[in-house]
Amino acid sequence: MALNTEPNIARPDDFYQALIDAHAGLTDAQSAALNARLILLLANQVGDLDTLRAAIAAARDSVAS
């Protein structure tokens, strides 16, 4: 499975709002834990190690440059 970096969410604003709403009322530690758990759930959904490695590299490159 190749990493798709093109927009692929049918309703991105609704997704973003759901993500923001999920963090409402959480402490910074709880918010970080939510993000970590969400990453693991989505990684499990993807399932392909090469795709996950590509996603990790792309995410790192976007913040490390």
Secondary structure, 3 states (H helix, E strand, C coil): CCCCCCCCCCCHHHHHHHHHHHHCCCCHHHHHHHHHHHHHHHHHHHCCHHHHHHHHHHHHHHHHC
